[in-house]
Amino acid sequence: MSTAAAILGCAGPTLSREEVAFFRDVKPWGFILFARNIETPDQVRALVESLRATVGRADAPVLIDQEGGRVQRLGPPHWRRYPPGRAYGELAGNDPLLRREITRLGARLMAHDLAQLGVNVDCVPVLDVPDPQGHEIIGDRAYGQTPEAVAYLGRAAAEGLIAGGVLPVIKHIPGHGRAMADSHLELPVVDASWDELDGRDFAPFRVLSDMPMAMTAHVIYSAIDRKRPATTSKKVMRKVIREAIGFDGLVMSDDLSMKALSGDFTERARASLSAGCDVVLHCNGVMAEMKAVVEGVRALKGRAARRADAALARIARAPEPFDVEEGRARFDAAFEGRFAG
């Protein structure tokens, strides 16, 4: 069977026989790790190797959400804590160059942690511009309160990851900051006009439109499509993501198991790919759900396959030279030790 246009999770710290057989048969393009999959560095390395062995591709993408703050799958005692995006934006209020330097450094340190485990994709940076009235699901995950601040530090984070041999994923395209609800739990509807969205929400994604991968928002933008969230909207995919933003990299859905989406898992997968997503993401590792997702997934081919290949080609053959201990010391000094350990 050819590669399936899907990224899938697994249930625990090791693969079950059923998971091995399933992944060998389905051959998903990639995998994603969560806290349930993580115990020790050696265990994670072994799990990553096992996942790649099931599909027979040494470069198969293995993703993780390692933003820092409340979205951090790796943490003490084996890995250091990192600050949320907002903390970078609040560093040295009158020194944007320092904020940029430390944001890049934080991402470079995260890339070092991930590369040592064989993880080659981090779902960072968050490019959502928070609305003061919006739901706190974005909140301190955002680098700033303006499109300019978010784009400036978002690029720094993306560059730090790339320098360390890890691909960034810009999210949640075309912008989750105005959402008044948590899309994990319900479907948010944003009623802002096209001009309002274009000037604020879309702007950081336009600045980082050269990045290799993007993750969609499960949000309805009523000015563009009154019925469907971005993930399953052909209008949003074409008019906004591909044209207005100009993103031509690989687009992956956000997690199909989130309650913002309707229909069964086969329908969700089929609708996402039909709208223009290149691959779909399913995170929780529940076998029955994954089997249903796969029923709605097609082979990765054509433009989607070319975008997938182009994304993986962005992984550096060797990471940028980096003194890890010096980098950690400089990072801790910038934050006065608040995120050490």
Rosetta blueprint (number, residue, H / E / L):
1 M L
2 S L
3 T L
4 A E
5 A E
6 A E
7 I E
8 L E
9 G L
10 C L
11 A L
12 G L
13 P L
14 T L
15 L L
16 S L
17 R H
18 E H
19 E H
20 V H
21 A H
22 F H
23 F H
24 R H
25 D H
26 V H
27 K L
28 P E
29 W E
30 G E
31 F E
32 I E
33 L E
34 F L
35 A H
36 R H
37 N H
38 I L
39 E L
40 T L
41 P H
42 D H
43 Q H
44 V H
45 R H
46 A H
47 L H
48 V H
49 E H
50 S H
51 L H
52 R H
53 A H
54 T H
55 V H
56 G L
57 R L
58 A L
59 D L
60 A L
61 P L
62 V E
63 L E
64 I E
65 D L
66 Q E
67 E E
68 G E
69 G L
70 R L
71 V E
72 Q E
73 R L
74 L L
75 G L
76 P L
77 P L
78 H L
79 W L
80 R L
81 R L
82 Y L
83 P L
84 P L
85 G H
86 R H
87 A H
88 Y H
89 G H
90 E L
91 L L
92 A L
93 G L
94 N L
95 D L
96 P H
97 L H
98 L H
99 R H
100 R H
101 E H
102 I H
103 T H
104 R H
105 L H
106 G H
107 A H
108 R H
109 L H
110 M H
111 A H
112 H H
113 D H
114 L H
115 A H
116 Q L
117 L L
118 G L
119 V L
120 N L
121 V E
122 D E
123 C L
124 V L
125 P L
126 V E
127 L L
128 D L
129 V L
130 P L
131 D L
132 P L
133 Q L
134 G L
135 H L
136 E L
137 I L
138 I L
139 G H
140 D H
141 R H
142 A L
143 Y L
144 G L
145 Q L
146 T L
147 P H
148 E H
149 A H
150 V H
151 A H
152 Y H
153 L H
154 G H
155 R H
156 A H
157 A H
158 A H
159 E H
160 G H
161 L H
162 I H
163 A H
164 G L
165 G L
166 V L
167 L E
168 P E
169 V E
170 I E
171 K E
172 H E
173 I E
174 P L
175 G L
176 H L
177 G L
178 R L
179 A L
180 M L
181 A L
182 D L
183 S L
184 H L
185 L L
186 E L
187 L L
188 P L
189 V E
190 V E
191 D L
192 A L
193 S L
194 W H
195 D H
196 E H
197 L H
198 D H
199 G H
200 R H
201 D H
202 F L
203 A H
204 P H
205 F H
206 R H
207 V H
208 L L
209 S L
210 D L
211 M L
212 P L
213 M E
214 A E
215 M E
216 T E
217 A L
218 H L
219 V L
220 I E
221 Y E
222 S L
223 A L
224 I L
225 D L
226 R L
227 K L
228 R L
229 P L
230 A H
231 T H
232 T H
233 S L
234 K H
235 K H
236 V H
237 M H
238 R H
239 K H
240 V H
241 I H
242 R H
243 E H
244 A H
245 I L
246 G L
247 F L
248 D L
249 G L
250 L E
251 V E
252 M E
253 S E
254 D E
255 D E
256 L L
257 S L
258 M L
259 K L
260 A L
261 L L
262 S L
263 G L
264 D L
265 F H
266 T H
267 E H
268 R H
269 A H
270 R H
271 A H
272 S H
273 L H
274 S H
275 A H
276 G L
277 C L
278 D L
279 V E
280 V E
281 L E
282 H E
283 C L
284 N L
285 G L
286 V L
287 M H
288 A H
289 E H
290 M H
291 K H
292 A H
293 V H
294 V H
295 E H
296 G L
297 V L
298 R L
299 A E
300 L L
301 K L
302 G H
303 R H
304 A H
305 A H
306 R H
307 R H
308 A H
309 D H
310 A H
311 A H
312 L H
313 A H
314 R L
315 I L
316 A L
317 R L
318 A L
319 P L
320 E L
321 P L
322 F L
323 D L
324 V H
325 E H
326 E H
327 G H
328 R H
329 A H
330 R H
331 F H
332 D H
333 A H
334 A H
335 F L
336 E L
337 G L
338 R L
339 F L
340 A L
341 G L
